[in-house]
Amino acid sequence: MITVDMFPGRTKEQKRALVREMTDALVRTCDVKPEGVWVVIREVEAGNWAIGGQLVSDR
């Protein structure tokens, strides 16, 4: 399973491309079948994400 945490705002096509590329990379490097790769995209609002002790929404 691959979990991706990112800010909202990507299009469905961008997410499709990301999932495809991540799946292909895992298949190539770890010798697994594509159907064995699960990808979860979690969109996290900037108010729920912090970097260096500061909310991203406050930067």
SULCOR-V520073 format. One line per field, one symbol per residue. ss: DSSP state (A for helix, B for strand, O for the rest). burial: + if it has 9 or more other C-alpha atoms within 8 Angstrom, else -. A space follows every 10 residues. Layout:
ss: ???
burial: ???
This chain:
ss: OBBBBBOOOO OAAAAAAAAA AAAAAAAAAA OOOAAAOOBB BBBOOAAAOB BOOBBAAAO
burial: ---------- ----+---+- --++-++--- -+----+-+- ---+-++-++ ----++---
